[in-house]
Amino acid sequence: MNILINLFGVDVRNKQAFTLIPETLPLREVVKVVDAQEPGFFQKFLHHDLSPVEGTIVLLNGRNIVSLANWDTPIREGDEISFMVLVAGG
């Protein structure tokens, strides 16, 4: 399965494609597989227990995973996962 992962933060901007097997995995497993392939990839966004770093939200195709099945949300071919740090300013 081919997916796209976006990282958006104060000092981070990354958009990277990944190919994973099998065809459907829960989000928690996708994060573990990607982190095994690229250690530290999520370090500015997630703690080791998958809890988000303060101010981080995780979106799947533009929807907050909290409104879906959270870390158990199934990820499928072509999905786009975004990790964002919310920033306010003026």
Secondary structure, 3 states (H helix, E strand, C coil): CEEEEEEECCCCEEEEEEECCCCCEEHHHHHHHHHHHCCCCCCCCECCCCCECCCEEEEECCEEHHHCCHHHCEECCCCEEEEEECCCCC
